[in-house]
Amino acid sequence: MRINGHIFYQMMLSGANALENQKTAINNMNVFPVPDGDTGINMALTVSPVRKMEDNEASLSAVTRHLADAALRSARGNSGAILSLFLRGMGKAFAGQEEADAKAIAIAFDAGTKEAYKAVMQPTEGTILTVMRRCAEEACAFVTSEMDADVISLFSALVPLAETELSHTPDLLPVLKEAHVVDAGAYGFSVILAGMLSALQGQPVTATVQTDDHTPTEADFSLFSSEDVIYTYCTECIIEKNEAFRGEGLTGDFRAFVGSVGDSVVFVDDEELIKLHVHTNHPGRVLEEALRYGILATVKVENMKLQHSAKVIEANEPSSPVSSPKTDPVNEYGFVAVCMGDGIHEAFNELGVDEIIYGGQTMNPSTQDLLEAIQRTPAHTVFVFPNNKNIHLVAEQAASLCDDRTVIVLPSRNVPQGISALLAFDESATPEENQKAMIAAMSAVTCISTTHAVRDSQVDGLEIHRGQAMGIIDEKIRCVSDSEEECIARLADGIKNVTMVTVFYGNSISPEEADKVYSILNHSLSSDTEISLIKGGQPVYDYIISLE
């Protein structure tokens, strides 16, 4: 048996439907008790373009390339980004092919895995990458040992292997074992494979309406420890290659150099471009070396630590901004921000933000959403404020797709950081000077927030029950109580040397409740502290409090 474009389309459609049907189960594998688990949603949205594709007689090469390009623009979250890279590698392997047999598919799996792995210098095992790699290895071994191997027998071997490797992920990643769950991204990948096999067997999976009749296995413990900061500067750039280096496989020396001066390396070597990310103490040396290979299209150097767990829950797909024609750069500077809530939206507008995307915790915009907002911003240099750690990666993808203006993605992890950075902007300064000043301003802000636990859990010695209020300081749970007011009172006791406090209260909080929180803070803090109370209107977090 051989597959063509039509069959591959049917396989991917079945896999996408299977993923859609199980996205809630995947979300609930989250190992953090805050509303923070969207791996299933992100992966489902990444492959959702297959539902909009026409099932025609196009070649296998054309179908896979089209899907890979669409997945890149639809990618959300880390697992979604990795999945899009896997599809990109498969598309390259199928280039020029009308059809493919089992051997060609095995080669494509290997290419897809390598494409995903090569973008991450130090991949974490026990994740989706591990299951991809083991499937690729098994596929190559299978077609070598089984001379008459066909496509159905190949996938029949890969699906149980993926499920076995999935069950072993807790042995490779201790936090999964503590939470009694398998890796969510790896589970999503195994679901896709099972859906593809079902299509080959003549029983394609159809999308079904989600119900709450069954409660899937959920995590009950977590604590992601932050990585120790060894290297100070997160350095990212896109290089438009010189003629001598166009094509793939010609920049190995540069990749080796980058690996020798830092860690957390992501190095994507495309036909015309190099996309680079590295944590290093010598950003100047990296950029100087980069100039040997071409022209710097975008550059970003920031003092930060990029975390790789991007998980939030999302009840509904966020509304994309209304598409509008691309705007030519006119102004020197422009701004794009991601936020939720009318009051927070207005605050960013008053600070001069050109484009605001409705999104954030539980609502991750796509690469395309961010790209369109950047292209609507009439500026030569566009600063992007993700205002959420889970949006940073797709913001970087959007920046890499924009070729007519410089895009600088700031590492804002919450609304207070985004607002503080904007207040530090100086129109007379250079992009590099502004970037440095805005990052410094963000580092001086502390964010307190409250939300409710979505499951029972135990975190860092705290016994947490579903529905309880949690007080969070800069993403770390500090206290648990039956009310937000008590959490804030306990947190306020530890606030020292603060001159300005801004309280954004959410859409479920009444003005009277907000006034109680104001009184708590006013009583606990110094009389010199200025406190502002703003109806932010945000969902998920009842209070977002900025301390400066």
C-alpha positions as CSV (number, residue, x, y, z in Angstrom):
1,M,0.0,0.0,0.0
2,R,1.1,3.5,-0.8
3,I,-0.3,6.8,0.4
4,N,-1.0,9.9,-1.8
5,G,-2.1,13.4,-0.9
6,H,-5.7,12.4,-0.5
7,I,-4.9,9.5,1.9
8,F,-2.5,11.6,3.9
9,Y,-5.1,14.3,4.2
10,Q,-7.6,11.8,5.5
11,M,-5.1,10.5,8.0
12,M,-4.3,13.9,9.4
13,L,-8.0,14.9,9.5
14,S,-8.6,11.7,11.6
15,G,-5.6,12.5,13.8
16,A,-6.8,16.1,14.3
17,N,-10.3,14.9,15.2
18,A,-8.9,12.4,17.7
19,L,-6.9,15.2,19.3
20,E,-9.9,17.5,19.4
21,N,-11.9,14.8,21.1
22,Q,-9.3,14.2,23.8
23,K,-8.0,17.8,24.3
24,T,-9.7,18.1,27.7
25,A,-8.1,14.9,29.0
26,I,-4.7,16.3,27.8
27,N,-5.4,19.7,29.4
28,N,-6.1,18.0,32.7
29,M,-2.7,16.3,32.8
30,N,-1.4,19.7,33.8
31,V,0.8,19.6,36.9
32,F,-0.1,23.0,38.4
33,P,-3.4,23.7,40.3
34,V,-3.9,27.2,38.9
35,P,-6.1,27.5,35.8
36,D,-3.0,26.6,33.7
37,G,-3.4,23.6,31.4
38,D,-3.9,24.1,27.7
39,T,-1.5,21.6,26.0
40,G,-4.5,19.8,24.4
41,I,-6.0,23.0,23.1
42,N,-2.7,24.3,21.8
43,M,-2.0,21.0,19.9
44,A,-5.5,20.8,18.6
45,L,-5.4,24.3,17.3
46,T,-2.0,23.8,15.7
47,V,-3.4,21.0,13.4
48,S,-6.8,22.5,13.1
49,P,-6.0,24.0,9.6
50,V,-6.4,20.5,8.1
51,R,-10.2,20.9,8.6
52,K,-10.1,23.9,6.3
53,M,-8.1,22.3,3.6
54,E,-9.8,21.0,0.5
55,D,-9.6,17.2,0.0
56,N,-8.4,17.1,-3.6
57,E,-6.1,15.2,-5.8
58,A,-3.0,17.2,-4.9
59,S,0.3,15.4,-4.6
60,L,1.6,14.2,-1.2
61,S,4.3,16.8,-1.5
62,A,1.8,19.6,-2.0
63,V,-0.5,18.5,0.8
64,T,2.2,18.0,3.4
65,R,3.9,21.3,2.6
66,H,0.6,23.2,2.8
67,L,-0.3,21.6,6.1
68,A,3.2,22.3,7.5
69,D,3.0,26.0,6.5
70,A,-0.5,26.3,8.0
71,A,0.5,24.6,11.2
72,L,3.4,27.0,11.7
73,R,1.1,29.9,11.6
74,S,-1.5,28.2,13.8
75,A,1.0,26.9,16.4
76,R,0.3,27.7,20.0
77,G,2.4,26.7,23.0
78,N,5.5,24.7,23.1
79,S,4.0,21.3,22.2
80,G,2.2,22.9,19.3
81,A,5.4,24.5,18.1
82,I,7.2,21.2,18.3
83,L,4.4,19.4,16.5
84,S,4.5,22.0,13.7
85,L,8.3,21.4,13.3
86,F,7.7,17.7,13.1
87,L,5.2,18.3,10.2
88,R,7.7,20.7,8.6
89,G,10.3,18.0,8.6
90,M,7.9,15.5,7.1
91,G,7.0,18.0,4.4
92,K,10.6,18.4,3.4
93,A,11.1,14.6,3.3
94,F,8.1,14.2,1.0
95,A,9.2,17.1,-1.3
96,G,8.6,16.2,-5.0
97,Q,6.8,12.9,-4.2
98,E,3.4,12.1,-5.5
99,E,3.1,9.0,-3.2
100,A,5.0,7.3,-0.4
101,D,5.4,3.7,0.8
102,A,6.2,2.5,4.3
103,K,9.9,3.2,3.8
104,A,9.4,6.7,2.7
105,I,7.1,7.4,5.7
106,A,9.8,6.0,8.0
107,I,12.3,8.4,6.4
108,A,9.8,11.3,6.9
109,F,9.2,10.4,10.5
110,D,13.0,10.5,11.0
111,A,13.2,13.9,9.2
112,G,10.3,15.3,11.3
113,T,12.0,14.2,14.5
114,K,15.3,15.7,13.6
115,E,13.6,18.9,12.6
116,A,12.1,19.2,16.0
117,Y,15.2,18.1,17.9
118,K,17.6,20.3,16.1
119,A,15.7,23.5,17.1
120,V,16.4,22.7,20.8
121,M,20.0,22.2,21.8
122,Q,19.2,20.6,25.1
123,P,15.8,18.8,24.7
124,T,14.1,17.5,27.8
125,E,13.5,13.7,27.6
126,G,10.2,12.4,28.9
127,T,8.3,14.7,26.6
128,I,6.7,14.7,23.2
129,L,10.2,14.7,21.7
130,T,11.1,11.4,23.3
131,V,8.0,9.7,21.8
132,M,8.6,11.2,18.4
133,R,12.2,9.9,18.5
134,R,11.3,6.4,19.5
135,C,8.6,6.2,16.9
136,A,11.1,7.4,14.2
137,E,13.6,4.8,15.4
138,E,11.0,2.0,15.4
139,A,9.7,3.0,11.9
140,C,13.2,2.8,10.4
141,A,13.9,-0.5,12.1
142,F,10.5,-1.9,11.1
143,V,10.9,-1.2,7.4
144,T,14.4,-2.6,7.4
145,S,13.4,-5.9,9.1
146,E,10.0,-6.3,7.4
147,M,10.8,-6.5,3.7
148,D,7.1,-6.6,2.8
149,A,6.1,-3.9,5.3
150,D,3.2,-1.8,4.2
151,V,1.8,1.5,5.6
152,I,-0.9,-0.1,7.7
153,S,1.4,-2.6,9.3
154,L,3.9,0.2,10.0
155,F,1.3,2.4,11.9
156,S,0.0,-0.8,13.6
157,A,3.5,-1.2,15.1
158,L,4.0,2.5,15.9
159,V,0.7,3.1,17.8
160,P,1.4,0.6,20.6
161,L,5.0,1.7,20.7
162,A,4.0,5.3,21.2
163,E,1.6,4.3,24.0
164,T,4.4,2.2,25.7
165,E,6.9,5.1,25.5
166,L,4.2,7.4,26.8
167,S,3.8,5.3,29.9
168,H,7.5,5.6,30.5
169,T,7.6,9.4,30.5
170,P,7.2,9.7,34.3
171,D,10.4,7.6,34.7
172,L,12.3,10.2,32.7
173,L,10.7,13.3,34.1
174,P,10.3,13.2,37.9
175,V,7.7,16.0,38.1
176,L,5.3,13.7,36.1
177,K,5.9,10.8,38.5
178,E,5.1,13.1,41.5
179,A,1.9,14.2,39.8
180,H,1.0,10.6,38.7
181,V,0.5,11.6,35.1
182,V,2.2,11.1,31.8
183,D,3.5,13.9,29.6
184,A,0.6,15.8,28.0
185,G,2.3,16.6,24.8
186,A,3.5,13.1,24.3
187,Y,0.0,11.9,25.0
188,G,-1.3,14.2,22.3
189,F,1.2,12.9,19.8
190,S,0.2,9.3,20.5
191,V,-3.5,10.3,20.0
192,I,-2.7,11.7,16.6
193,L,-0.9,8.5,15.5
194,A,-3.9,6.4,16.7
195,G,-6.2,8.6,14.7
196,M,-4.1,8.3,11.6
197,L,-4.1,4.5,11.9
198,S,-7.9,4.5,12.3
199,A,-8.2,6.3,8.9
200,L,-5.9,3.7,7.3
201,Q,-8.1,1.0,8.6
202,G,-11.2,2.6,7.1
203,Q,-12.6,3.9,10.4
204,P,-11.6,7.6,10.5
205,V,-12.2,9.4,13.7
206,T,-14.8,12.2,13.6
207,A,-14.9,15.2,16.0
208,T,-17.5,14.7,18.8
209,V,-19.0,17.1,21.2
210,Q,-17.1,17.2,24.5
211,T,-19.0,16.2,27.7
212,D,-18.1,16.2,31.4
213,D,-19.5,12.7,32.0
214,H,-16.0,11.3,32.6
215,T,-13.3,12.9,34.7
216,P,-9.9,12.0,33.3
217,T,-6.8,11.4,35.3
218,E,-5.6,14.7,36.7
219,A,-2.4,15.9,38.3
220,D,-2.5,16.3,42.1
221,F,1.0,17.7,42.7
222,S,3.4,20.1,41.1
223,L,6.1,22.6,41.5
224,F,8.2,23.6,38.5
225,S,11.5,24.8,39.9
226,S,13.0,27.6,37.9
227,E,16.3,26.9,36.1
228,D,19.4,28.3,37.7
229,V,20.5,31.3,35.8
230,I,24.0,30.6,34.6
231,Y,24.0,32.9,31.5
232,T,22.6,36.4,31.8
233,Y,21.5,37.4,28.3
234,C,18.8,35.9,26.2
235,T,20.0,36.6,22.7
236,E,17.8,36.1,19.6
237,C,18.2,37.1,16.0
238,I,17.1,36.2,12.5
239,I,19.8,36.2,9.9
240,E,19.2,36.6,6.2
241,K,21.9,34.4,4.7
242,N,24.6,35.4,2.3
243,E,24.6,33.6,-1.0
244,A,27.4,31.4,0.1
245,F,25.4,29.9,2.9
246,R,22.0,29.6,1.3
247,G,20.6,26.1,1.6
248,E,20.6,23.8,4.6
249,G,23.6,22.2,6.3
250,L,26.1,25.0,5.6
251,T,26.2,26.7,9.0
252,G,27.5,23.9,11.2
253,D,30.4,25.9,12.4
254,F,28.2,28.8,13.5
255,R,25.9,26.3,15.4
256,A,28.9,24.8,17.1
257,F,30.2,28.3,18.1
258,V,26.8,29.3,19.6
259,G,26.7,26.1,21.6
260,S,30.2,26.8,23.0
261,V,29.3,30.2,24.4
262,G,25.9,29.5,26.0
263,D,23.0,27.1,26.6
264,S,19.3,26.8,25.9
265,V,20.2,27.0,22.2
266,V,17.5,26.9,19.5
267,F,19.1,27.0,16.0
268,V,16.9,26.7,13.0
269,D,18.8,26.5,9.7
270,D,16.4,27.2,6.8
271,E,17.1,27.7,3.1
272,E,17.2,31.5,3.3
273,L,17.3,32.3,7.1
274,I,18.9,31.3,10.4
275,K,16.7,31.7,13.5
276,L,18.8,31.7,16.6
277,H,18.1,31.8,20.4
278,V,20.8,31.4,23.0
279,H,21.4,32.2,26.7
280,T,24.9,33.6,26.9
281,N,27.1,36.1,28.7
282,H,28.5,37.4,25.4
283,P,25.7,38.5,23.1
284,G,28.1,40.8,21.2
285,R,30.3,37.9,20.2
286,V,27.3,35.9,19.0
287,L,26.0,38.8,16.9
288,E,29.4,39.5,15.5
289,E,29.8,35.9,14.5
290,A,26.3,36.0,13.0
291,L,27.3,38.8,10.6
292,R,29.7,36.4,8.9
293,Y,26.7,34.4,7.6
294,G,24.5,37.2,6.5
295,I,22.4,40.3,7.4
296,L,20.8,40.7,10.8
297,A,17.0,41.1,10.1
298,T,16.0,41.2,13.7
299,V,17.9,41.3,17.0
300,K,16.8,41.0,20.6
301,V,19.0,40.9,23.7
302,E,17.3,40.7,27.1
303,N,18.1,39.8,30.6
304,M,15.7,37.0,31.3
305,K,15.1,33.3,31.7
306,L,12.9,31.6,29.2
307,Q,10.8,28.8,30.7
308,H,9.6,26.0,28.6
309,S,6.4,24.9,30.3
310,A,3.5,26.7,28.6
311,K,0.2,25.4,30.0
312,V,-3.2,27.2,30.4
313,I,-6.8,26.1,30.0
314,E,-9.1,27.6,27.5
315,A,-12.8,27.1,27.4
316,N,-13.3,28.7,24.0
317,E,-11.0,29.6,21.1
318,P,-10.0,33.2,21.5
319,S,-11.4,35.7,18.9
320,S,-8.8,36.6,16.4
321,P,-8.4,40.3,15.5
322,V,-10.2,41.3,12.4
323,S,-7.8,40.9,9.5
324,S,-6.9,44.1,7.9
325,P,-4.4,45.1,5.1
326,K,-0.8,45.2,6.0
327,T,0.3,48.8,6.9
328,D,3.5,50.3,5.6
329,P,5.9,51.5,8.3
330,V,5.6,55.2,8.9
331,N,6.4,55.9,12.5
332,E,9.7,55.0,14.1
333,Y,8.1,53.0,17.0
334,G,5.0,51.0,17.5
335,F,3.5,48.7,20.1
336,V,1.5,45.4,20.2
337,A,0.2,44.1,23.5
338,V,-1.8,41.0,24.6
339,C,-4.2,41.5,27.4
340,M,-7.7,40.7,28.7
341,G,-10.3,42.9,30.3
342,D,-11.7,46.3,29.2
343,G,-10.0,48.2,32.0
344,I,-6.6,46.7,31.3
345,H,-7.2,47.2,27.6
346,E,-7.9,50.9,28.2
347,A,-4.7,51.3,30.3
348,F,-2.6,50.0,27.4
349,N,-4.4,52.2,25.0
350,E,-3.6,55.3,27.1
351,L,0.1,54.3,27.0
352,G,0.1,54.5,23.2
353,V,-0.2,50.8,22.2
354,D,-1.2,50.6,18.6
355,E,-2.7,47.1,18.5
356,I,-4.2,45.1,21.4
357,I,-4.9,41.4,21.0
358,Y,-7.5,40.0,23.4
359,G,-5.8,37.1,25.0
360,G,-3.6,35.9,27.9
361,Q,-4.2,33.3,30.6
362,T,-6.6,30.7,29.2
363,M,-6.7,32.5,25.8
364,N,-3.5,32.1,23.8
365,P,-3.4,34.0,20.5
366,S,-1.9,32.2,17.5
367,T,1.2,33.0,15.6
368,Q,-1.0,34.4,12.8
369,D,-3.0,36.6,15.3
370,L,0.2,38.2,16.4
371,L,1.7,38.5,13.0
372,E,-1.3,40.4,11.7
373,A,-1.3,42.7,14.6
374,I,2.4,43.5,14.0
375,Q,1.8,44.1,10.3
376,R,-1.1,46.5,11.1
377,T,1.3,48.5,13.3
378,P,2.7,51.4,11.1
379,A,6.2,51.4,12.6
380,H,9.7,50.5,11.6
381,T,10.4,49.0,15.0
382,V,7.5,47.2,16.8
383,F,7.8,46.2,20.4
384,V,5.5,43.2,21.4
385,F,4.4,42.7,24.9
386,P,3.1,39.1,25.4
387,N,2.3,39.8,29.1
388,N,2.2,36.0,29.7
389,K,4.9,33.4,29.7
390,N,2.8,31.1,27.5
391,I,2.6,33.5,24.7
392,H,6.2,34.4,24.4
393,L,7.2,31.5,22.0
394,V,4.4,32.2,19.5
395,A,5.3,35.9,19.6
396,E,8.8,35.0,18.6
397,Q,7.4,32.8,15.8
398,A,5.3,35.8,14.6
399,A,8.4,38.0,14.7
400,S,10.4,35.6,12.6
401,L,7.7,35.8,9.9
402,C,7.8,39.6,9.6
403,D,10.3,40.7,7.1
404,D,9.6,44.4,6.6
405,R,10.1,45.8,10.1
406,T,12.2,45.1,13.2
407,V,10.2,43.2,15.8
408,I,11.4,43.1,19.4
409,V,9.5,40.8,21.7
410,L,9.8,41.9,25.3
411,P,9.8,39.2,28.0
412,S,6.7,40.6,29.8
413,R,5.2,37.8,31.9
414,N,2.2,39.7,33.3
415,V,0.3,42.9,32.8
416,P,2.2,44.9,35.5
417,Q,5.5,44.2,33.7
418,G,4.0,45.3,30.4
419,I,2.7,48.6,31.8
420,S,5.9,49.3,33.6
421,A,8.0,48.7,30.5
422,L,5.8,51.1,28.5
423,L,6.2,53.8,31.1
424,A,10.0,53.4,30.7
425,F,9.9,53.9,26.9
426,D,11.8,57.0,25.5
427,E,10.9,58.0,22.0
428,S,14.3,59.7,21.6
429,A,16.3,56.6,22.5
430,T,17.5,53.9,20.1
431,P,15.7,50.5,20.0
432,E,18.5,48.9,21.9
433,E,18.4,51.6,24.6
434,N,14.7,51.3,24.9
435,Q,14.8,47.5,25.1
436,K,17.4,47.7,27.9
437,A,15.4,50.3,29.8
438,M,12.1,48.5,29.5
439,I,13.6,45.2,30.6
440,A,15.1,46.9,33.6
441,A,11.7,48.5,34.4
442,M,10.1,45.0,34.3
443,S,12.6,43.6,36.7
444,A,11.6,46.2,39.3
445,V,8.0,45.2,39.3
446,T,6.4,42.5,41.6
447,C,3.1,41.0,40.6
448,I,0.6,39.7,43.1
449,S,-2.4,37.8,41.8
450,T,-5.2,35.7,43.2
451,T,-7.2,32.9,41.5
452,H,-9.0,29.7,42.5
453,A,-7.6,26.2,42.4
454,V,-9.0,24.0,39.7
455,R,-8.1,20.7,41.4
456,D,-6.9,19.3,44.7
457,S,-3.1,19.5,44.9
458,Q,-0.1,19.8,47.2
459,V,2.5,22.4,46.3
460,D,5.6,23.2,48.2
461,G,4.1,22.1,51.5
462,L,0.7,23.8,50.8
463,E,-2.4,21.6,50.9
464,I,-4.7,23.0,48.2
465,H,-8.3,22.1,47.7
466,R,-10.3,22.7,44.6
467,G,-12.1,26.1,44.7
468,Q,-9.8,27.6,47.3
469,A,-8.3,31.0,46.7
470,M,-4.5,31.1,46.1
471,G,-2.2,34.1,46.6
472,I,0.5,34.1,44.0
473,I,3.7,36.2,43.8
474,D,5.4,36.2,40.5
475,E,3.9,32.9,39.5
476,K,4.8,31.1,42.8
477,I,1.9,30.1,45.1
478,R,2.6,31.7,48.5
479,C,-0.7,31.1,50.4
480,V,-4.0,29.4,50.3
481,S,-7.3,30.5,51.9
482,D,-11.1,30.4,51.5
483,S,-11.1,34.0,50.4
484,E,-9.1,36.4,48.2
485,E,-9.2,39.0,50.9
486,E,-7.4,36.8,53.4
487,C,-4.8,35.8,50.8
488,I,-4.1,39.4,50.0
489,A,-4.0,40.4,53.7
490,R,-1.4,37.7,54.4
491,L,0.7,38.7,51.4
492,A,0.4,42.4,52.2
493,D,2.1,41.7,55.6
494,G,5.3,40.9,53.7
495,I,5.3,43.9,51.4
496,K,8.1,46.3,52.2
497,N,9.6,49.4,50.5
498,V,6.8,49.9,48.0
499,T,5.9,53.4,46.8
500,M,3.1,52.6,44.2
501,V,0.5,49.9,44.2
502,T,-2.0,49.4,41.3
503,V,-4.9,46.9,41.8
504,F,-6.8,45.6,38.8
505,Y,-9.9,43.8,39.9
506,G,-11.5,41.2,37.7
507,N,-14.9,40.8,36.0
508,S,-16.3,38.7,38.9
509,I,-15.4,41.2,41.6
510,S,-17.9,43.9,42.7
511,P,-16.7,47.4,43.5
512,E,-17.6,46.8,47.1
513,E,-15.4,43.7,47.2
514,A,-12.6,45.7,45.6
515,D,-13.0,48.4,48.2
516,K,-12.3,45.9,50.9
517,V,-9.1,44.9,49.3
518,Y,-8.1,48.6,49.0
519,S,-8.7,49.0,52.7
520,I,-6.6,45.9,53.5
521,L,-3.7,47.3,51.5
522,N,-4.1,50.8,52.9
523,H,-4.0,49.5,56.4
524,S,-1.0,47.2,55.9
525,L,1.2,49.5,53.8
526,S,3.1,52.7,54.6
527,S,1.1,55.9,54.5
528,D,3.5,57.1,51.8
529,T,2.4,54.3,49.5
530,E,0.1,55.4,46.6
531,I,-2.7,52.9,45.9
532,S,-4.8,53.0,42.7
533,L,-7.9,50.8,42.2
534,I,-8.9,50.0,38.6
535,K,-11.7,47.8,37.3
536,G,-9.6,45.7,35.0
537,G,-12.4,43.4,34.0
538,Q,-10.0,40.4,33.4
539,P,-11.2,36.8,33.7
540,V,-9.4,34.0,35.6
541,Y,-7.5,36.2,38.1
542,D,-9.8,38.1,40.5
543,Y,-7.0,40.5,41.4
544,I,-3.8,41.5,39.6
545,I,-1.7,43.8,41.8
546,S,1.4,45.7,40.7
547,L,4.0,46.6,43.3
548,E,6.7,49.2,42.5
